[in-house]
Amino acid sequence: MRVLIADQHTKTTRALRMLLQEEPGISAICEASDAESTLKLATEKAVDLILLDGELPGRPIKDLIDDIQSLSPAPKVIGMSSDLEQGRMFLRAGADAFVSKGDQPDWLLTTLRRLI
């Protein structure tokens, strides 16, 4: 599974990359720090899944998820935030899953495996 990490915080991106590199069959192949670069990389790199931060600058998450879903094939989207209300917004917007940034790393890995 080819994963795009879309988060504006370098520490979070680095931690996610380290977590994913330990998982067989999952590769964090690129990173984005705003909505435009997320969409551009998702298109250019043909990613399978996007880990999408709820605070990503550039455009509303609903619009970005709509644009991601219009890609062919459309990558899966896991929304990430420490705000549970934002989690509900992710799911209403069409994300495939949501994980809280406060969850244990194993929860993210379990969610990833479920979407493979």
N, C-alpha and C positions, 0 to 999 in steps of 0.2 A: 504494500500500500504506500503510495506516494503522498506525503503530507505537506501542506503549506501551513506554516505558523504565521498567523496574522495578529500581531500584538504590538502596541506602541512602546511597550516597556522592555528594554534590552535584557534586564535581569530575568523577566518571565520567559522571554524567547529563548534565552540561553538555558534556563532550567528545563524547559520543555524539550529542547533539542537533546540535552543530555539524557533525559528520561526515555525519549523515543529511540535513541541510538542503541539502547540495550535490548530493544524488542525485535526478535526475529520477524522478518517480513514487513516491517514498518520502517520507512525512511523519511526523515524530515529533509526534503530536497530544496526548500526555499523558505524565505522569510519576507514578510511585508510589514510595514509600520503604518500604513494608511489604506483607505478604501480603494483608491485608484490603483495603487501597486498590487493590492490583493487581487483585484479583478484581472489586471494585466498578467500577473504571474500565473493565476489559475488557468488562463487561456493559453499562454505560451508553454507552460510546463506540463499541461494535461494532468493535473493533480487528481488524486482520488478522493481526498478529504481535506477540508480546511478547518483548522482550529481557529475560531474567530472570536476575538476579544470584543466585549460589549462597548468599550470606550474607544473604538477605532475611529480616528478622525477622517473626515472627508465627505461622508454622506450618511444618512440614516441607515441603521442596520437593516430595516425592512427593505429599503431600496437595494442595498447591496446583496441581500439574500435573493431578492427577485432576479437581479442580474446574474448571480451565480447559477440559479436554477434554470436560466435560459441557455446556459452553455450546453454543448452536446459532445460527450456525455456530461451531465451535471455532477460535479463532485458532491459528496456528502458534506454536511456542515455540522460541526459541534460548536455551539455557543459557549463562551466562557465569561464568567463575571463573578464578583463577590456579592453582587446584588441579586437576591432571589426574584425580585419583581422583574428585573431585566431578563432573568431566565424564562419567566412566563412570556415575556415579549418575544424572545428568541423563538420559542416554540410556536407562538401564534403567527410569527413571520415565516415559518416554514423550515426552521432548522431541524435536522434529524435527531439532535439530542442536545442536552445542556449539561454542563458540569460546573459546579461552583469552584471558584479558585481557592476556596477554603477546604475543599475535599482532599482526602488523601490521594497521592499520585496513583495508587492502585485503581481508584474509581475511574480515572481518566483512561487508564489502560483497559479496564474492563469494558468501558463504553466504546473505545476504539475497536476492540476485538469483536464486539457485538455488531458493529457496522461493516466489518470486512466481508 
